[in-house]
Amino acid sequence: MLPINTFKTIIENTPLVSIDLVVYNQKNEALLGKRNNRPAQGYWFVPGGRILKDESIAVAFRRLTLNELGAE
């Protein structure tokens, strides 16, 4: 595991690649969630998350779909 200061330096100086899942129903309404945690607590968001190191986009998509939506 990285020391916290090293992790903070990486986060501050490198791009993080993520996937946003925009899900529409039959009425063309988008699924949104409301953040419970900081720093964006109380704001609306679309489900999604970071692509992990050495993870393909396809694998990340499946993982995030399962974790965020409970579906594959």
N, CA, C, O and CB atoms as a CASP TS submission, in Angstrom:
PFRMAT TS
TARGET T0000
AUTHOR 0000-0000-0000
METHOD Language model
MODEL 1
PARENT N/A
ATOM      1  N   MET     1       0.845  -1.183   0.000  1.00  0.00           N
ATOM      2  CA  MET     1       0.000   0.000   0.000  1.00  0.00           C
ATOM      3  C   MET     1       0.890   1.246   0.000  1.00  0.00           C
ATOM      4  O   MET     1       1.934   1.286   0.651  1.00  0.00           O
ATOM      5  CB  MET     1      -0.961  -0.002   1.227  1.00  0.00           C
ATOM      6  N   LEU     2       0.450   2.257  -0.745  1.00  0.00           N
ATOM      7  CA  LEU     2       1.200   3.506  -0.821  1.00  0.00           C
ATOM      8  C   LEU     2       1.038   4.320   0.459  1.00  0.00           C
ATOM      9  O   LEU     2      -0.032   4.325   1.066  1.00  0.00           O
ATOM     10  CB  LEU     2       0.745   4.327  -2.028  1.00  0.00           C
ATOM     11  N   PRO     3       2.096   5.002   0.864  1.00  0.00           N
ATOM     12  CA  PRO     3       1.934   5.964   1.954  1.00  0.00           C
ATOM     13  C   PRO     3       0.946   7.054   1.521  1.00  0.00           C
ATOM     14  O   PRO     3       0.876   7.394   0.339  1.00  0.00           O
ATOM     15  CB  PRO     3       3.311   6.590   2.357  1.00  0.00           C
ATOM     16  N   ILE     4       0.199   7.589   2.455  1.00  0.00           N
ATOM     17  CA  ILE     4      -0.857   8.561   2.149  1.00  0.00           C
ATOM     18  C   ILE     4      -0.313   9.787   1.414  1.00  0.00           C
ATOM     19  O   ILE     4      -0.968  10.297   0.505  1.00  0.00           O
ATOM     20  CB  ILE     4      -1.553   9.000   3.435  1.00  0.00           C
ATOM     21  N   ASN     5       0.860  10.260   1.787  1.00  0.00           N
ATOM     22  CA  ASN     5       1.421  11.438   1.106  1.00  0.00           C
ATOM     23  C   ASN     5       1.751  11.142  -0.351  1.00  0.00           C
ATOM     24  O   ASN     5       1.566  12.001  -1.213  1.00  0.00           O
ATOM     25  CB  ASN     5       2.679  11.922   1.831  1.00  0.00           C
ATOM     26  N   THR     6       2.235   9.943  -0.635  1.00  0.00           N
ATOM     27  CA  THR     6       2.520   9.547  -2.014  1.00  0.00           C
ATOM     28  C   THR     6       1.219   9.471  -2.803  1.00  0.00           C
ATOM     29  O   THR     6       1.151   9.937  -3.940  1.00  0.00           O
ATOM     30  CB  THR     6       3.263   8.187  -2.058  1.00  0.00           C
ATOM     31  N   PHE     7       0.187   8.884  -2.199  1.00  0.00           N
ATOM     32  CA  PHE     7      -1.117   8.784  -2.855  1.00  0.00           C
ATOM     33  C   PHE     7      -1.663  10.174  -3.168  1.00  0.00           C
ATOM     34  O   PHE     7      -2.142  10.412  -4.277  1.00  0.00           O
ATOM     35  CB  PHE     7      -2.112   8.005  -1.970  1.00  0.00           C
ATOM     36  N   LYS     8      -1.597  11.086  -2.216  1.00  0.00           N
ATOM     37  CA  LYS     8      -2.095  12.448  -2.443  1.00  0.00           C
ATOM     38  C   LYS     8      -1.340  13.139  -3.576  1.00  0.00           C
ATOM     39  O   LYS     8      -1.940  13.852  -4.380  1.00  0.00           O
ATOM     40  CB  LYS     8      -1.978  13.278  -1.160  1.00  0.00           C
ATOM     41  N   THR     9      -0.025  12.928  -3.639  1.00  0.00           N
ATOM     42  CA  THR     9       0.774  13.515  -4.711  1.00  0.00           C
ATOM     43  C   THR     9       0.349  12.968  -6.066  1.00  0.00           C
ATOM     44  O   THR     9       0.241  13.719  -7.035  1.00  0.00           O
ATOM     45  CB  THR     9       2.262  13.247  -4.478  1.00  0.00           C
ATOM     46  N   ILE    10       0.112  11.676  -6.134  1.00  0.00           N
ATOM     47  CA  ILE    10      -0.332  11.067  -7.390  1.00  0.00           C
ATOM     48  C   ILE    10      -1.683  11.640  -7.809  1.00  0.00           C
ATOM     49  O   ILE    10      -1.863  12.020  -8.965  1.00  0.00           O
ATOM     50  CB  ILE    10      -0.422   9.532  -7.250  1.00  0.00           C
ATOM     51  N   ILE    11      -2.626  11.703  -6.883  1.00  0.00           N
ATOM     52  CA  ILE    11      -3.965  12.225  -7.178  1.00  0.00           C
ATOM     53  C   ILE    11      -3.898  13.676  -7.657  1.00  0.00           C
ATOM     54  O   ILE    11      -4.621  14.067  -8.573  1.00  0.00           O
ATOM     55  CB  ILE    11      -4.865  12.122  -5.935  1.00  0.00           C
ATOM     56  N   GLU    12      -3.038  14.461  -7.040  1.00  0.00           N
ATOM     57  CA  GLU    12      -2.924  15.874  -7.409  1.00  0.00           C
ATOM     58  C   GLU    12      -2.260  16.088  -8.762  1.00  0.00           C
ATOM     59  O   GLU    12      -2.465  17.129  -9.385  1.00  0.00           O
ATOM     60  CB  GLU    12      -2.149  16.613  -6.354  1.00  0.00           C
ATOM     61  N   ASN    13      -1.465  15.121  -9.232  1.00  0.00           N
ATOM     62  CA  ASN    13      -0.636  15.348 -10.415  1.00  0.00           C
ATOM     63  C   ASN    13      -0.899  14.439 -11.600  1.00  0.00           C
ATOM     64  O   ASN    13      -0.228  14.559 -12.625  1.00  0.00           O
ATOM     65  CB  ASN    13       0.761  15.214 -10.040  1.00  0.00           C
ATOM     66  N   THR    14      -1.840  13.549 -11.489  1.00  0.00           N
ATOM     67  CA  THR    14      -2.117  12.649 -12.607  1.00  0.00           C
ATOM     68  C   THR    14      -3.615  12.604 -12.881  1.00  0.00           C
ATOM     69  O   THR    14      -4.423  12.798 -11.973  1.00  0.00           O
ATOM     70  CB  THR    14      -1.579  11.229 -12.315  1.00  0.00           C
ATOM     71  N   PRO    15      -3.982  12.350 -14.126  1.00  0.00           N
ATOM     72  CA  PRO    15      -5.412  12.228 -14.427  1.00  0.00           C
ATOM     73  C   PRO    15      -5.962  10.899 -13.921  1.00  0.00           C
ATOM     74  O   PRO    15      -5.268   9.883 -13.943  1.00  0.00           O
ATOM     75  CB  PRO    15      -5.657  12.358 -15.940  1.00  0.00           C
ATOM     76  N   LEU    16      -7.194  10.914 -13.473  1.00  0.00           N
ATOM     77  CA  LEU    16      -7.903   9.700 -13.095  1.00  0.00           C
ATOM     78  C   LEU    16      -8.916   9.407 -14.189  1.00  0.00           C
ATOM     79  O   LEU    16      -9.695  10.280 -14.570  1.00  0.00           O
ATOM     80  CB  LEU    16      -8.598   9.845 -11.693  1.00  0.00           C
ATOM     81  N   VAL    17      -8.907   8.195 -14.689  1.00  0.00           N
ATOM     82  CA  VAL    17      -9.818   7.816 -15.753  1.00  0.00           C
ATOM     83  C   VAL    17     -11.035   7.150 -15.118  1.00  0.00           C
ATOM     84  O   VAL    17     -10.902   6.250 -14.289  1.00  0.00           O
ATOM     85  CB  VAL    17      -9.126   6.868 -16.784  1.00  0.00           C
ATOM     86  N   SER    18     -12.207   7.599 -15.512  1.00  0.00           N
ATOM     87  CA  SER    18     -13.431   7.060 -14.926  1.00  0.00           C
ATOM     88  C   SER    18     -14.492   6.826 -15.998  1.00  0.00           C
ATOM     89  O   SER    18     -14.374   7.280 -17.136  1.00  0.00           O
ATOM     90  CB  SER    18     -13.969   8.008 -13.846  1.00  0.00           C
ATOM     91  N   ILE    19     -15.524   6.104 -15.593  1.00  0.00           N
ATOM     92  CA  ILE    19     -16.669   5.820 -16.459  1.00  0.00           C
ATOM     93  C   ILE    19     -17.916   6.353 -15.760  1.00  0.00           C
ATOM     94  O   ILE    19     -18.137   6.083 -14.580  1.00  0.00           O
ATOM     95  CB  ILE    19     -16.799   4.275 -16.768  1.00  0.00           C
ATOM     96  N   ASP    20     -18.721   7.106 -16.490  1.00  0.00           N
ATOM     97  CA  ASP    20     -20.033   7.525 -15.999  1.00  0.00           C
ATOM     98  C   ASP    20     -21.085   6.690 -16.711  1.00  0.00           C
ATOM     99  O   ASP    20     -21.040   6.524 -17.930  1.00  0.00           O
ATOM    100  CB  ASP    20     -20.274   9.059 -16.231  1.00  0.00           C
ATOM    101  N   LEU    21     -22.031   6.166 -15.942  1.00  0.00           N
ATOM    102  CA  LEU    21     -23.096   5.331 -16.496  1.00  0.00           C
ATOM    103  C   LEU    21     -24.369   6.163 -16.588  1.00  0.00           C
ATOM    104  O   LEU    21     -24.996   6.459 -15.570  1.00  0.00           O
ATOM    105  CB  LEU    21     -23.327   4.053 -15.625  1.00  0.00           C
ATOM    106  N   VAL    22     -24.746   6.537 -17.790  1.00  0.00           N
ATOM    107  CA  VAL    22     -25.965   7.308 -17.989  1.00  0.00           C
ATOM    108  C   VAL    22     -27.047   6.330 -18.436  1.00  0.00           C
ATOM    109  O   VAL    22     -26.996   5.777 -19.535  1.00  0.00           O
ATOM    110  CB  VAL    22     -25.759   8.466 -19.042  1.00  0.00           C
ATOM    111  N   VAL    23     -28.025   6.133 -17.557  1.00  0.00           N
ATOM    112  CA  VAL    23     -29.073   5.133 -17.781  1.00  0.00           C
ATOM    113  C   VAL    23     -30.403   5.858 -17.957  1.00  0.00           C
ATOM    114  O   VAL    23     -30.800   6.663 -17.115  1.00  0.00           O
ATOM    115  CB  VAL    23     -29.146   4.108 -16.596  1.00  0.00           C
ATOM    116  N   TYR    24     -31.090   5.561 -19.069  1.00  0.00           N
ATOM    117  CA  TYR    24     -32.395   6.168 -19.359  1.00  0.00           C
ATOM    118  C   TYR    24     -33.495   5.116 -19.267  1.00  0.00           C
ATOM    119  O   TYR    24     -33.286   3.951 -19.606  1.00  0.00           O
ATOM    120  CB  TYR    24     -32.396   6.825 -20.764  1.00  0.00           C
ATOM    121  N   ASN    25     -34.677   5.546 -18.800  1.00  0.00           N
ATOM    122  CA  ASN    25     -35.837   4.659 -18.821  1.00  0.00           C
ATOM    123  C   ASN    25     -36.640   4.897 -20.102  1.00  0.00           C
ATOM    124  O   ASN    25     -36.212   5.645 -20.981  1.00  0.00           O
ATOM    125  CB  ASN    25     -36.725   4.882 -17.565  1.00  0.00           C
ATOM    126  N   GLN    26     -37.796   4.262 -20.198  1.00  0.00           N
ATOM    127  CA  GLN    26     -38.607   4.376 -21.415  1.00  0.00           C
ATOM    128  C   GLN    26     -39.172   5.779 -21.629  1.00  0.00           C
ATOM    129  O   GLN    26     -39.569   6.121 -22.742  1.00  0.00           O
ATOM    130  CB  GLN    26     -39.744   3.382 -21.366  1.00  0.00           C
ATOM    131  N   LYS    27     -39.210   6.591 -20.576  1.00  0.00           N
ATOM    132  CA  LYS    27     -39.683   7.977 -20.697  1.00  0.00           C
ATOM    133  C   LYS    27     -38.533   8.939 -20.990  1.00  0.00           C
ATOM    134  O   LYS    27     -38.713  10.156 -20.959  1.00  0.00           O
ATOM    135  CB  LYS    27     -40.405   8.405 -19.414  1.00  0.00           C
ATOM    136  N   ASN    28     -37.350   8.388 -21.274  1.00  0.00           N
ATOM    137  CA  ASN    28     -36.145   9.166 -21.546  1.00  0.00           C
ATOM    138  C   ASN    28     -35.691   9.987 -20.333  1.00  0.00           C
ATOM    139  O   ASN    28     -35.095  11.054 -20.484  1.00  0.00           O
ATOM    140  CB  ASN    28     -36.386  10.089 -22.726  1.00  0.00           C
ATOM    141  N   GLU    29     -35.978   9.477 -19.131  1.00  0.00           N
ATOM    142  CA  GLU    29     -35.514  10.101 -17.895  1.00  0.00           C
ATOM    143  C   GLU    29     -34.220   9.417 -17.472  1.00  0.00           C
ATOM    144  O   GLU    29     -34.108   8.193 -17.539  1.00  0.00           O
ATOM    145  CB  GLU    29     -36.597  10.008 -16.766  1.00  0.00           C
ATOM    146  N   ALA    30     -33.249  10.208 -17.038  1.00  0.00           N
ATOM    147  CA  ALA    30     -31.952   9.667 -16.623  1.00  0.00           C
ATOM    148  C   ALA    30     -31.966   9.302 -15.139  1.00  0.00           C
ATOM    149  O   ALA    30     -32.574   9.990 -14.318  1.00  0.00           O
ATOM    150  CB  ALA    30     -30.828  10.681 -16.909  1.00  0.00           C
ATOM    151  N   LEU    31     -31.283   8.209 -14.816  1.00  0.00           N
ATOM    152  CA  LEU    31     -31.131   7.775 -13.430  1.00  0.00           C
ATOM    153  C   LEU    31     -30.075   8.629 -12.751  1.00  0.00           C
ATOM    154  O   LEU    31     -28.955   8.744 -13.248  1.00  0.00           O
ATOM    155  CB  LEU    31     -30.754   6.274 -13.352  1.00  0.00           C
ATOM    156  N   LEU    32     -30.419   9.228 -11.622  1.00  0.00           N
ATOM    157  CA  LEU    32     -29.486  10.029 -10.827  1.00  0.00           C
ATOM    158  C   LEU    32     -29.483   9.525  -9.396  1.00  0.00           C
ATOM    159  O   LEU    32     -30.478   8.983  -8.914  1.00  0.00           O
ATOM    160  CB  LEU    32     -29.860  11.533 -10.873  1.00  0.00           C
ATOM    161  N   GLY    33     -28.370   9.704  -8.729  1.00  0.00           N
ATOM    162  CA  GLY    33     -28.273   9.422  -7.303  1.00  0.00           C
ATOM    163  C   GLY    33     -27.898  10.692  -6.578  1.00  0.00           C
ATOM    164  O   GLY    33     -27.436  11.653  -7.194  1.00  0.00           O
ATOM    165  N   LYS    34     -28.095  10.703  -5.266  1.00  0.00           N
ATOM    166  CA  LYS    34     -27.714  11.865  -4.468  1.00  0.00           C
ATOM    167  C   LYS    34     -26.575  11.456  -3.547  1.00  0.00           C
ATOM    168  O   LYS    34     -26.697  10.488  -2.796  1.00  0.00           O
ATOM    169  CB  LYS    34     -28.927  12.422  -3.652  1.00  0.00           C
ATOM    170  N   ARG    35     -25.486  12.178  -3.600  1.00  0.00           N
ATOM    171  CA  ARG    35     -24.291  11.840  -2.824  1.00  0.00           C
ATOM    172  C   ARG    35     -24.540  11.963  -1.329  1.00  0.00           C
ATOM    173  O   ARG    35     -25.135  12.927  -0.850  1.00  0.00           O
ATOM    174  CB  ARG    35     -23.127  12.736  -3.227  1.00  0.00           C
ATOM    175  N   ASN    36     -24.062  10.945  -0.606  1.00  0.00           N
ATOM    176  CA  ASN    36     -24.144  10.961   0.861  1.00  0.00           C
ATOM    177  C   ASN    36     -22.817  11.337   1.504  1.00  0.00           C
ATOM    178  O   ASN    36     -22.766  11.681   2.685  1.00  0.00           O
ATOM    179  CB  ASN    36     -24.592   9.601   1.376  1.00  0.00           C
ATOM    180  N   ASN    37     -21.742  11.271   0.719  1.00  0.00           N
ATOM    181  CA  ASN    37     -20.415  11.497   1.303  1.00  0.00           C
ATOM    182  C   ASN    37     -19.767  12.760   0.734  1.00  0.00           C
ATOM    183  O   ASN    37     -20.169  13.274  -0.309  1.00  0.00           O
ATOM    184  CB  ASN    37     -19.508  10.283   1.051  1.00  0.00           C
ATOM    185  N   ARG    38     -18.766  13.235   1.445  1.00  0.00           N
ATOM    186  CA  ARG    38     -18.024  14.417   1.042  1.00  0.00           C
ATOM    187  C   ARG    38     -17.048  14.062  -0.059  1.00  0.00           C
ATOM    188  O   ARG    38     -16.677  12.891  -0.143  1.00  0.00           O
ATOM    189  CB  ARG    38     -17.287  15.034   2.234  1.00  0.00           C
ATOM    190  N   PRO    39     -16.616  14.935  -0.879  1.00  0.00           N
ATOM    191  CA  PRO    39     -16.824  16.381  -0.814  1.00  0.00           C
ATOM    192  C   PRO    39     -18.081  16.854  -1.555  1.00  0.00           C
ATOM    193  O   PRO    39     -18.425  18.033  -1.479  1.00  0.00           O
ATOM    194  CB  PRO    39     -15.619  17.083  -1.378  1.00  0.00           C
ATOM    195  N   ALA    40     -18.763  15.967  -2.262  1.00  0.00           N
ATOM    196  CA  ALA    40     -19.920  16.379  -3.066  1.00  0.00           C
ATOM    197  C   ALA    40     -21.237  16.011  -2.393  1.00  0.00           C
ATOM    198  O   ALA    40     -22.239  15.792  -3.074  1.00  0.00           O
ATOM    199  CB  ALA    40     -19.855  15.741  -4.450  1.00  0.00           C
ATOM    200  N   GLN    41     -21.246  15.941  -1.077  1.00  0.00           N
ATOM    201  CA  GLN    41     -22.450  15.554  -0.331  1.00  0.00           C
ATOM    202  C   GLN    41     -23.629  16.447  -0.697  1.00  0.00           C
ATOM    203  O   GLN    41     -23.527  17.674  -0.711  1.00  0.00           O
ATOM    204  CB  GLN    41     -22.192  15.620   1.184  1.00  0.00           C
ATOM    205  N   GLY    42     -24.757  15.791  -0.995  1.00  0.00           N
ATOM    206  CA  GLY    42     -25.972  16.530  -1.322  1.00  0.00           C
ATOM    207  C   GLY    42     -26.150  16.837  -2.799  1.00  0.00           C
ATOM    208  O   GLY    42     -27.214  17.304  -3.206  1.00  0.00           O
ATOM    209  N   TYR    43     -25.128  16.583  -3.607  1.00  0.00           N
ATOM    210  CA  TYR    43     -25.216  16.853  -5.043  1.00  0.00           C
ATOM    211  C   TYR    43     -25.712  15.620  -5.793  1.00  0.00           C
ATOM    212  O   TYR    43     -25.485  14.487  -5.370  1.00  0.00           O
ATOM    213  CB  TYR    43     -23.849  17.298  -5.594  1.00  0.00           C
ATOM    214  N   TRP    44     -26.390  15.859  -6.911  1.00  0.00           N
ATOM    215  CA  TRP    44     -26.874  14.782  -7.770  1.00  0.00           C
ATOM    216  C   TRP    44     -25.751  14.314  -8.682  1.00  0.00           C
ATOM    217  O   TRP    44     -24.902  15.112  -9.078  1.00  0.00           O
ATOM    218  CB  TRP    44     -28.093  15.244  -8.601  1.00  0.00           C
ATOM    219  N   PHE    45     -25.738  13.035  -9.019  1.00  0.00           N
ATOM    220  CA  PHE    45     -24.689  12.472  -9.860  1.00  0.00           C
ATOM    221  C   PHE    45     -25.227  11.292 -10.655  1.00  0.00           C
ATOM    222  O   PHE    45     -26.270  10.728 -10.324  1.00  0.00           O
ATOM    223  CB  PHE    45     -23.485  12.041  -9.011  1.00  0.00           C
ATOM    224  N   VAL    46     -24.498  10.924 -11.711  1.00  0.00           N
ATOM    225  CA  VAL    46     -24.797   9.685 -12.420  1.00  0.00           C
ATOM    226  C   VAL    46     -23.880   8.612 -11.833  1.00  0.00           C
ATOM    227  O   VAL    46     -22.767   8.924 -11.408  1.00  0.00           O
ATOM    228  CB  VAL    46     -24.597   9.838 -13.988  1.00  0.00           C
ATOM    229  N   PRO    47     -24.330   7.345 -11.802  1.00  0.00           N
ATOM    230  CA  PRO    47     -23.482   6.278 -11.274  1.00  0.00           C
ATOM    231  C   PRO    47     -22.201   6.136 -12.105  1.00  0.00           C
ATOM    232  O   PRO    47     -22.161   6.511 -13.277  1.00  0.00           O
ATOM    233  CB  PRO    47     -24.253   4.945 -11.252  1.00  0.00           C
ATOM    234  N   GLY    48     -21.183   5.602 -11.489  1.00  0.00           N
ATOM    235  CA  GLY    48     -19.930   5.372 -12.194  1.00  0.00           C
ATOM    236  C   GLY    48     -18.777   5.283 -11.226  1.00  0.00           C
ATOM    237  O   GLY    48     -18.974   5.165 -10.017  1.00  0.00           O
ATOM    238  N   GLY    49     -17.579   5.338 -11.759  1.00  0.00           N
ATOM    239  CA  GLY    49     -16.400   5.273 -10.908  1.00  0.00           C
ATOM    240  C   GLY    49     -15.127   5.164 -11.715  1.00  0.00           C
ATOM    241  O   GLY    49     -15.141   5.212 -12.945  1.00  0.00           O
ATOM    242  N   ARG    50     -14.011   5.016 -10.992  1.00  0.00           N
ATOM    243  CA  ARG    50     -12.691   4.961 -11.599  1.00  0.00           C
ATOM    244  C   ARG    50     -12.404   3.625 -12.257  1.00  0.00           C
ATOM    245  O   ARG    50     -12.903   2.581 -11.838  1.00  0.00           O
ATOM    246  CB  ARG    50     -11.644   5.248 -10.569  1.00  0.00           C
ATOM    247  N   ILE    51     -11.593   3.684 -13.290  1.00  0.00           N
ATOM    248  CA  ILE    51     -11.032   2.477 -13.886  1.00  0.00           C
ATOM    249  C   ILE    51      -9.778   2.159 -13.075  1.00  0.00           C
ATOM    250  O   ILE    51      -8.916   3.020 -12.898  1.00  0.00           O
ATOM    251  CB  ILE    51     -10.710   2.663 -15.441  1.00  0.00           C
ATOM    252  N   LEU    52      -9.676   0.940 -12.590  1.00  0.00           N
ATOM    253  CA  LEU    52      -8.549   0.539 -11.759  1.00  0.00           C
ATOM    254  C   LEU    52      -7.306   0.236 -12.596  1.00  0.00           C
ATOM    255  O   LEU    52      -7.404  -0.041 -13.792  1.00  0.00           O
ATOM    256  CB  LEU    52      -8.922  -0.677 -10.925  1.00  0.00           C
ATOM    257  N   LYS    53      -6.152   0.291 -11.961  1.00  0.00           N
ATOM    258  CA  LYS    53      -4.884  -0.005 -12.629  1.00  0.00           C
ATOM    259  C   LYS    53      -4.957  -1.381 -13.286  1.00  0.00           C
ATOM    260  O   LYS    53      -5.412  -2.346 -12.672  1.00  0.00           O
ATOM    261  CB  LYS    53      -3.704   0.056 -11.624  1.00  0.00           C
ATOM    262  N   ASP    54      -4.511  -1.463 -14.526  1.00  0.00           N
ATOM    263  CA  ASP    54      -4.470  -2.706 -15.309  1.00  0.00           C
ATOM    264  C   ASP    54      -5.846  -3.296 -15.603  1.00  0.00           C
ATOM    265  O   ASP    54      -5.943  -4.462 -15.986  1.00  0.00           O
ATOM    266  CB  ASP    54      -3.645  -3.727 -14.585  1.00  0.00           C
ATOM    267  N   GLU    55      -6.907  -2.515 -15.432  1.00  0.00           N
ATOM    268  CA  GLU    55      -8.266  -2.982 -15.703  1.00  0.00           C
ATOM    269  C   GLU    55      -8.692  -2.475 -17.078  1.00  0.00           C
ATOM    270  O   GLU    55      -8.522  -1.294 -17.383  1.00  0.00           O
ATOM    271  CB  GLU    55      -9.261  -2.499 -14.595  1.00  0.00           C
ATOM    272  N   SER    56      -9.239  -3.348 -17.901  1.00  0.00           N
ATOM    273  CA  SER    56      -9.730  -2.908 -19.206  1.00  0.00           C
ATOM    274  C   SER    56     -11.027  -2.112 -19.022  1.00  0.00           C
ATOM    275  O   SER    56     -11.687  -2.208 -17.987  1.00  0.00           O
ATOM    276  CB  SER    56      -9.960  -4.129 -20.152  1.00  0.00           C
ATOM    277  N   ILE    57     -11.371  -1.342 -20.025  1.00  0.00           N
ATOM    278  CA  ILE    57     -12.621  -0.573 -19.967  1.00  0.00           C
ATOM    279  C   ILE    57     -13.812  -1.515 -19.848  1.00  0.00           C
ATOM    280  O   ILE    57     -14.745  -1.237 -19.095  1.00  0.00           O
ATOM    281  CB  ILE    57     -12.771   0.326 -21.219  1.00  0.00           C
ATOM    282  N   ALA    58     -13.791  -2.628 -20.584  1.00  0.00           N
ATOM    283  CA  ALA    58     -14.905  -3.583 -20.537  1.00  0.00           C
ATOM    284  C   ALA    58     -15.072  -4.181 -19.145  1.00  0.00           C
ATOM    285  O   ALA    58     -16.193  -4.304 -18.653  1.00  0.00           O
ATOM    286  CB  ALA    58     -14.690  -4.701 -21.558  1.00  0.00           C
ATOM    287  N   VAL    59     -13.968  -4.551 -18.513  1.00  0.00           N
ATOM    288  CA  VAL    59     -14.035  -5.125 -17.164  1.00  0.00           C
ATOM    289  C   VAL    59     -14.495  -4.060 -16.166  1.00  0.00           C
ATOM    290  O   VAL    59     -15.307  -4.345 -15.286  1.00  0.00           O
ATOM    291  CB  VAL    59     -12.653  -5.703 -16.742  1.00  0.00           C
ATOM    292  N   ALA    60     -13.987  -2.853 -16.300  1.00  0.00           N
ATOM    293  CA  ALA    60     -14.414  -1.758 -15.418  1.00  0.00           C
ATOM    294  C   ALA    60     -15.903  -1.479 -15.581  1.00  0.00           C
ATOM    295  O   ALA    60     -16.611  -1.266 -14.597  1.00  0.00           O
ATOM    296  CB  ALA    60     -13.603  -0.481 -15.710  1.00  0.00           C
ATOM    297  N   PHE    61     -16.377  -1.480 -16.821  1.00  0.00           N
ATOM    298  CA  PHE    61     -17.803  -1.253 -17.079  1.00  0.00           C
ATOM    299  C   PHE    61     -18.657  -2.305 -16.368  1.00  0.00           C
ATOM    300  O   PHE    61     -19.648  -1.969 -15.720  1.00  0.00           O
ATOM    301  CB  PHE    61     -18.087  -1.274 -18.598  1.00  0.00           C
ATOM    302  N   ARG    62     -18.273  -3.570 -16.491  1.00  0.00           N
ATOM    303  CA  ARG    62     -19.037  -4.647 -15.824  1.00  0.00           C
ATOM    304  C   ARG    62     -18.995  -4.497 -14.309  1.00  0.00           C
ATOM    305  O   ARG    62     -20.019  -4.645 -13.642  1.00  0.00           O
ATOM    306  CB  ARG    62     -18.484  -6.030 -16.222  1.00  0.00           C
ATOM    307  N   ARG    63     -17.810  -4.202 -13.759  1.00  0.00           N
ATOM    308  CA  ARG    63     -17.671  -4.047 -12.306  1.00  0.00           C
ATOM    309  C   ARG    63     -18.519  -2.885 -11.793  1.00  0.00           C
ATOM    310  O   ARG    63     -19.237  -3.020 -10.802  1.00  0.00           O
ATOM    311  CB  ARG    63     -16.194  -3.827 -11.929  1.00  0.00           C
ATOM    312  N   LEU    64     -18.430  -1.745 -12.475  1.00  0.00           N
ATOM    313  CA  LEU    64     -19.174  -0.567 -12.029  1.00  0.00           C
ATOM    314  C   LEU    64     -20.678  -0.745 -12.195  1.00  0.00           C
ATOM    315  O   LEU    64     -21.453  -0.305 -11.347  1.00  0.00           O
ATOM    316  CB  LEU    64     -18.717   0.660 -12.795  1.00  0.00           C
ATOM    317  N   THR    65     -21.090  -1.384 -13.275  1.00  0.00           N
ATOM    318  CA  THR    65     -22.517  -1.641 -13.475  1.00  0.00           C
ATOM    319  C   THR    65     -23.056  -2.519 -12.352  1.00  0.00           C
ATOM    320  O   THR    65     -24.143  -2.268 -11.832  1.00  0.00           O
ATOM    321  CB  THR    65     -22.767  -2.309 -14.844  1.00  0.00           C
ATOM    322  N   LEU    66     -22.300  -3.547 -11.980  1.00  0.00           N
ATOM    323  CA  LEU    66     -22.725  -4.424 -10.890  1.00  0.00           C
ATOM    324  C   LEU    66     -22.706  -3.683  -9.553  1.00  0.00           C
ATOM    325  O   LEU    66     -23.676  -3.753  -8.797  1.00  0.00           O
ATOM    326  CB  LEU    66     -21.823  -5.665 -10.820  1.00  0.00           C
ATOM    327  N   ASN    67     -21.619  -2.976  -9.253  1.00  0.00           N
ATOM    328  CA  ASN    67     -21.489  -2.284  -7.969  1.00  0.00           C
ATOM    329  C   ASN    67     -22.459  -1.117  -7.815  1.00  0.00           C
ATOM    330  O   ASN    67     -23.037  -0.920  -6.746  1.00  0.00           O
ATOM    331  CB  ASN    67     -20.078  -1.784  -7.802  1.00  0.00           C
ATOM    332  N   GLU    68     -22.633  -0.354  -8.872  1.00  0.00           N
ATOM    333  CA  GLU    68     -23.455   0.854  -8.781  1.00  0.00           C
ATOM    334  C   GLU    68     -24.941   0.598  -9.000  1.00  0.00           C
ATOM    335  O   GLU    68     -25.789   1.264  -8.408  1.00  0.00           O
ATOM    336  CB  GLU    68     -22.978   1.863  -9.780  1.00  0.00           C
ATOM    337  N   LEU    69     -25.250  -0.378  -9.859  1.00  0.00           N
ATOM    338  CA  LEU    69     -26.652  -0.597 -10.238  1.00  0.00           C
ATOM    339  C   LEU    69     -27.188  -1.964  -9.819  1.00  0.00           C
ATOM    340  O   LEU    69     -28.397  -2.195  -9.867  1.00  0.00           O
ATOM    341  CB  LEU    69     -26.803  -0.443 -11.726  1.00  0.00           C
ATOM    342  N   GLY    70     -26.305  -2.867  -9.411  1.00  0.00           N
ATOM    343  CA  GLY    70     -26.734  -4.213  -9.030  1.00  0.00           C
ATOM    344  C   GLY    70     -27.120  -5.070 -10.219  1.00  0.00           C
ATOM    345  O   GLY    70     -27.865  -6.039 -10.072  1.00  0.00           O
ATOM    346  N   ALA    71     -26.621  -4.723 -11.398  1.00  0.00           N
ATOM    347  CA  ALA    71     -26.961  -5.457 -12.629  1.00  0.00           C
ATOM    348  C   ALA    71     -25.711  -5.620 -13.473  1.00  0.00           C
ATOM    349  O   ALA    71     -24.738  -4.884 -13.309  1.00  0.00           O
ATOM    350  CB  ALA    71     -28.074  -4.722 -13.439  1.00  0.00           C
ATOM    351  N   GLU    72     -25.743  -6.589 -14.376  1.00  0.00           N
ATOM    352  CA  GLU    72     -24.625  -6.768 -15.317  1.00  0.00           C
ATOM    353  C   GLU    72     -25.068  -6.432 -16.717  1.00  0.00           C
ATOM    354  O   GLU    72     -24.273  -6.519 -17.654  1.00  0.00           O
ATOM    355  CB  GLU    72     -24.081  -8.206 -15.267  1.00  0.00           C
TER
END
